[in-house]
């Protein structure tokens, strides 16, 4: 019998009708369902460390942040582990996976159409679509340094960093990552000629203005401030991005084509 681990955020877990629906759904699939209430995102890491054998699938229910947190702990999953998502509201992740609601997602999981995906590393954590980093406690004259592919170094008082995985870009899918910096101050760089061909803006009024946008394969971030992940946890410096990769299998809706790099392959709908 298959065994599913379902991670559900504590607010969604208060919905008794939802829990009853999921239990009935698992019973009809002849699946053993273990429900784990996620009080905070470290809960997922603790549960994965304690598991004695791999599950047939790891399913996140509710908030898309819960799904992102599961991926963050991908180092604790076997290679090619199967992951899925059951949304309760319309959100970006549900749209990317072609899922309308929780019933639609449960049907997709039952049909089990799998895509092989490649996660990218941030220190010992992983990301799939995008990943937001925050710089806090940055001194007034402090800077954040970006070392891009060992060729380009940027110094900036950036306060917000967004990492994008371009394998799911609907217009120009590729294997590269993109790093975006947001702040209102001027850039300093040791490679000015390289930047002359890049589109970036500086704005002294709006602090959320895009400051620079650079493609890369491997990068490191060092800062005079504290670097935090999307869940508020402090990351050890320097933060290394893209040094490692992790392959998982993602459940998507049958008939829905997930945009991805052409080197990633569509897998069969049968369990292996």
Secondary structure, DSSP 8 states (H G I E B T S, - for coil): -EEEEEEEETTGGG-HHHHHHHHHHHHHTTEEEEEEEESSTHHHHHHHHH-SS--SEEEEES-HHHHHHHHHTGGGS-TT-EEEEE-SS--HHHHHTT--SHHHHHHHHHHTEEEEEEEEEETTEEESSEEEEEEES--TT--EEEEETTTEEEEE---EEEEEEGGG-SSS--S-EEEEEE-SS--EES-HHHHTTS-----SS-TTSEEEEEEESSEEEEESSEEE-TTS-B--SSEEEEEEEEEEEEEE-TT------TTS-B--SS--
